[in-house]
Structure formats: structure tokens, C-alpha cells
Amino acid sequence: MSIVTALTWVLPHRLLSSMARKLAYSQCPRLKQWLIDTVIRRFHVDMDEAAISDPAAYPSFNAFFTRELKPGARVPDPDAHTLLMPADGHISQCGAIEQGRIFQAKGHSFAAAELLGDAAAAEPFNGGLFATVYLSPRDYHRVHMPWSGRLCETVHVPGRLFSVGTDAVKNVPRLFARNERLVCHFDTDFGPMTLVMVGAMLVSGIETVWSGVEIPRYGDRIHHKDYRDCDIVLQRFAEMARFNYGSTVIVLLPPGAAELMPQLQAESPVRLGQALARRTGQP
């Protein structure tokens, strides 16, 4: 375990993330530009893909970090029977949900019920599939729909804000079920589909396209929002949410809905829009 991961057990997670949020939204010209330039240099961010390619044109670090891409910079897989990768990044893990548990790393797994904050909500995914995608600071930080779906409910599950980097994933038990997260439940033509936006250390916010800022609204209790009567339908490849710093999104699919693309494995680099899975029984 690295020193950084060890320290995260004792650091004040929410206080540090709140401080990071203030820095991210600061419009102090020298400060915001120093932050932007530092991230571009350290993480080799490709600004040629950005809709606004001039780093000095962003009013704040957060505006830079949640930047749009140029039209055509990402395109959906042309096979209409494929579910799409929801984000840029790399696969942390993917595979079957076995006996209600999701594999995290060697020696570590966690219950889908704990991740979702609801045992009944997790039951339809038992025997189904999961894919955990890690977004690094260099990546495009908007999350898009793998498949068309109608929003049913969101669940804000409070928790810690551990780092979700590789070392933490290997060493912090039940990491994704510990961290603060927003669970987004959709109904699709193959049944339920859930995307879990997992917060992390120094992540200063999670926003959705239908409700705006969801985190930070730090709380101590699980909070449900029912959208069944709101007729919010998002199409395949449409933007659904964004992170304000690098984190993780987990996709859950029910049994029999699809098969993961065979080339996907842990640490595989992935791009938004590439094929994640293929609908079962499609030609």
C-alpha cells in the first residue's frame, strides 16, 4: 500500500474535497491558469480534442475539467446492437455479478446490494454483468448513456471519499461501496440498467443533466429521488452526467441482456462510444 493510500484512512475526506471545490471554481486568473496548466502538463491532456482548445479561455479550473469535446471527437460504435462504453478511461474490472458480488481486485469484492444501497434494487442484477471504468485526470469527464433508457430513480448514498486510483482499488476493501456515490436507475427495452457515479478524494462534484449538482450535498442518510412520472428519456450515447475530477463509473446489466466484448479486460484503455457489450440474441 502506498503512503498516499495509507494516509487517506485518516485524512478529513469531505473537508479536503470542499477545499478542492473552492479552488476548482475560483476565477482568480493566476490561480485557475496555474491549475489548468499544471494538469495539462502533468497528465498530457490533449486539448486538440476540446471544443475550446485554448487553455486560457476557461473561466475556472472546473470549466476546463468538465470541458466539451469537438463534434466527432467521440462517436458511437456503428453497430446499433452494441451497448456503449460510458466514458473515457480504462477498465478497472468487468465480468459477471456472481452470488450478488462484484469483483474489485485480487482478494477484494463487494455486494451489489451495498453498492446500490438497496438489496431489492440489486436483486435483478444477480447473475448479470458489471463494468467498472476509471476516469483519470487526463480524461474527458462527461459520462454518456450505454443504451437508451428512461430514468426511474436516483439514490444518493453517502460515504467516504477514498482515492479510486489503482493502488487504492487494490488495497481498500469494498472501496466503491464505501465511497459517496450517485446511483442512477434506468428502465430499458431489456430491463433495468444502472449507472453508479462514484465520488473520490478531491472530487468536488457530480452533476446530472436532469438535476444539476447532486454531490456535494453531503449527507448522512441515503436519499432517493423518484423520476418515474417525469418522462426523462436519454438516448444511447447521450450525455447523462459529469465528474468534476477523476473518478469511476460502474455499469450494471441484468442477466441475459448482453455479452461483454471479449477483448475487454482489467487495465484495458477505453474510449467513450466504443463497444462495451453486445445485445444477446441480436444478429
C-alpha positions in Angstrom: 0.0 0.0 0.0 1.4 3.4 -1.0 1.9 6.2 1.6 -0.9 8.2 -0.1 -3.4 5.4 0.1 -2.4 4.8 3.8 -2.9 8.5 4.6 -6.4 8.5 3.1 -7.7 6.4 6.0 -7.1 9.3 8.4 -7.4 12.4 6.2 -10.6 14.5 6.5 -12.1 13.5 3.2 -15.0 15.9 2.9 -13.1 18.9 4.2 -10.3 18.3 1.6 -12.9 17.9 -1.1 -14.7 21.0 -0.1 -11.4 22.9 -0.2 -10.7 21.5 -3.7 -14.1 22.6 -4.9 -13.4 26.2 -3.9 -10.2 26.1 -5.8 -11.8 24.4 -8.8 -14.5 27.2 -9.0 -12.1 30.1 -8.4 -12.0 32.6 -11.2 -8.7 34.2 -9.9 -6.8 34.4 -13.2 -3.4 33.4 -11.9 -4.7 30.5 -9.7 -7.1 29.0 -12.2 -4.5 29.2 -15.0 -1.8 27.6 -12.8 -4.2 24.7 -12.0 -5.2 24.2 -15.7 -1.6 24.4 -17.0 -0.3 22.0 -14.3 -2.9 19.3 -15.1 -2.4 19.7 -18.9 1.4 19.3 -18.4 1.4 16.5 -15.8 -1.3 14.3 -17.4 -0.7 15.1 -21.1 -4.2 16.3 -21.7 -5.0 16.5 -25.5 -6.5 20.0 -25.9 -6.8 19.5 -29.7 -9.9 17.4 -28.9 -11.6 20.1 -26.8 -14.3 22.3 -28.2 -12.4 25.2 -26.7 -8.7 24.3 -27.3 -7.2 27.4 -25.7 -6.5 26.7 -22.0 -6.6 30.4 -21.2 -10.2 30.7 -22.4 -11.7 28.8 -19.5 -13.0 31.0 -16.6 -12.2 28.4 -13.9 -10.5 25.1 -13.4 -13.8 23.3 -13.2 -14.9 24.7 -16.6 -11.7 23.3 -18.1 -12.1 19.9 -16.3 -15.7 19.4 -17.5 -14.9 20.7 -21.0 -16.9 19.6 -24.0 -15.2 17.8 -26.9 -15.3 18.9 -30.5 -18.1 17.4 -32.6 -16.9 14.0 -33.9 -14.1 13.6 -31.3 -16.1 10.6 -30.0 -18.6 8.6 -32.0 -20.8 5.7 -31.0 -20.0 2.2 -32.3 -21.8 1.9 -35.6 -23.3 -1.5 -34.7 -26.7 -0.5 -33.3 -26.9 -3.7 -31.2 -23.9 -2.8 -29.1 -24.1 -1.1 -25.7 -21.5 1.7 -25.5 -18.6 2.5 -23.2 -19.9 5.3 -21.0 -16.7 7.2 -20.6 -13.0 7.6 -21.5 -10.5 5.9 -19.2 -9.6 2.3 -18.5 -11.4 -0.8 -17.4 -10.8 -1.4 -13.7 -12.6 -4.7 -13.8 -15.5 -6.2 -15.7 -17.4 -9.5 -15.7 -20.2 -11.4 -14.1 -22.0 -10.5 -10.9 -21.7 -13.8 -9.0 -23.7 -14.6 -5.9 -24.6 -10.9 -5.7 -21.0 -9.7 -5.5 -18.8 -7.5 -7.8 -15.1 -8.2 -8.2 -12.9 -5.2 -7.2 -9.4 -6.6 -7.3 -7.5 -9.7 -6.2 -8.8 -10.5 -2.7 -11.5 -7.9 -2.8 -15.1 -7.8 -3.8 -18.3 -6.1 -2.6 -22.0 -6.8 -2.6 -24.1 -5.2 -5.3 -26.7 -4.5 -2.6 -24.2 -2.5 -0.6 -23.1 -0.5 -3.7 -26.7 0.4 -4.6 -27.8 1.0 -1.0 -30.8 -1.3 -1.6 -30.9 -5.1 -1.6 -34.2 -5.2 -3.6 -32.7 -2.9 -6.3 -29.6 -5.2 -6.6 -31.6 -8.5 -7.0 -32.4 -8.1 -10.7 -28.6 -7.8 -11.5 -27.7 -11.1 -9.7 -26.0 -13.2 -12.4 -25.8 -10.2 -14.7 -22.8 -8.1 -15.8 -20.8 -5.2 -14.5 -18.1 -3.0 -15.9 -16.1 -0.6 -13.8 -14.5 2.3 -15.7 -11.9 4.5 -14.1 -11.5 8.1 -15.4 -8.1 9.6 -14.8 -7.5 13.4 -14.5 -6.4 13.5 -18.2 -9.7 12.1 -19.5 -12.9 13.6 -20.8 -15.1 13.8 -17.7 -18.6 13.5 -19.0 -20.5 10.2 -18.8 -22.8 9.1 -21.5 -25.5 6.5 -21.9 -24.5 3.0 -22.9 -28.1 2.3 -24.1 -31.3 4.3 -24.4 -33.3 4.3 -21.1 -36.0 6.1 -19.1 -34.8 7.5 -15.8 -36.6 5.8 -12.9 -34.8 6.9 -9.7 -31.6 8.2 -8.3 -30.1 7.3 -5.0 -27.5 9.4 -3.2 -25.6 7.1 -0.9 -23.3 9.0 1.5 -19.9 7.6 2.3 -16.2 8.3 2.4 -14.1 9.8 -0.4 -11.1 7.5 -0.8 -9.0 7.8 -3.9 -10.1 5.4 -6.7 -6.6 5.1 -8.2 -5.1 1.7 -8.9 -3.3 1.4 -5.6 -6.4 2.2 -3.6 -8.5 -0.2 -5.6 -6.0 -3.0 -4.7 -5.8 -2.1 -1.0 -9.0 -0.6 0.3 -11.6 -3.3 0.9 -15.1 -2.6 -0.6 -13.8 0.7 -1.9 -16.6 1.5 -4.3 -19.3 0.6 -1.8 -17.6 2.8 0.8 -17.3 6.0 -1.3 -20.0 8.6 -1.7 -21.9 7.8 -4.9 -25.0 8.6 -7.0 -26.9 5.5 -8.2 -28.9 6.2 -11.4 -31.6 3.6 -12.3 -32.9 3.3 -15.8 -35.6 1.2 -17.5 -34.6 -0.1 -20.9 -36.1 -2.4 -23.6 -34.1 -5.3 -22.0 -35.0 -4.4 -18.4 -33.1 -2.5 -15.7 -29.8 -0.7 -16.3 -27.9 1.1 -13.5 -25.0 3.5 -13.7 -23.2 4.3 -10.5 -21.2 7.5 -10.3 -18.6 7.0 -7.6 -17.1 10.0 -5.9 -13.5 10.2 -4.8 -10.9 12.2 -2.9 -10.8 15.7 -4.2 -13.8 15.1 -6.5 -15.6 18.4 -5.9 -18.9 17.4 -7.5 -21.1 15.1 -9.5 -23.7 16.6 -11.8 -26.5 15.2 -13.9 -28.1 16.6 -17.0 -31.6 16.4 -15.4 -30.9 17.8 -12.0 -27.6 19.7 -11.9 -25.3 19.3 -8.9 -26.0 16.2 -6.9 -22.8 15.9 -4.9 -21.6 17.8 -2.9 -24.8 17.8 -1.0 -23.1 15.8 1.6 -25.5 13.9 3.9 -25.6 11.1 6.5 -28.6 9.2 5.1 -29.5 7.6 1.8 -31.6 9.9 -0.3 -34.0 8.7 -3.0 -35.4 10.8 -5.8 -38.3 9.3 -7.9 -38.4 10.3 -11.5 -40.9 7.7 -12.8 -43.5 10.3 -13.6 -41.1 12.9 -15.2 -40.7 11.2 -18.6 -36.9 11.7 -18.7 -35.6 9.6 -21.6 -32.0 9.6 -22.6 -30.9 8.1 -25.9 -27.9 5.8 -26.5 -24.7 7.9 -26.4 -26.4 11.0 -24.9 -24.6 12.8 -22.0 -26.1 11.8 -18.7 -23.7 13.2 -16.0 -20.2 14.6 -15.3 -17.5 14.5 -12.7 -15.6 17.5 -11.6 -12.4 15.4 -11.1 -11.2 11.9 -11.9 -13.4 9.1 -10.6 -15.2 5.9 -11.5 -18.5 4.9 -13.2 -19.9 1.4 -12.8 -22.4 -0.1 -15.2 -24.8 -2.9 -14.1 -26.7 -5.1 -16.6 -29.3 -7.8 -15.8 -28.7 -11.5 -16.8 -29.4 -12.3 -20.4 -29.3 -8.8 -21.7 -25.9 -8.7 -23.3 -22.4 -10.2 -23.5 -19.3 -8.1 -22.8 -17.0 -7.6 -25.7 -14.3 -10.3 -25.4 -11.3 -8.0 -25.8 -12.2 -6.1 -22.6 -10.1 -6.9 -19.5 -8.6 -5.2 -16.5 -6.4 -2.2 -17.3 -7.7 -2.0 -20.9 -7.7 1.6 -22.1 -11.2 2.6 -23.4 -12.8 5.5 -25.1 -16.3 6.8 -24.9 -18.6 5.3 -27.5 -16.6 2.1 -28.2 -18.5 -1.2 -27.8 -18.9 -2.3 -24.2 -21.3 -5.2 -24.8 -23.5 -6.7 -27.4 -27.2 -7.4 -27.0 -27.8 -11.1 -26.6 -29.6 -12.8 -29.5 -29.1 -9.9 -31.9 -27.9 -10.7 -35.5 
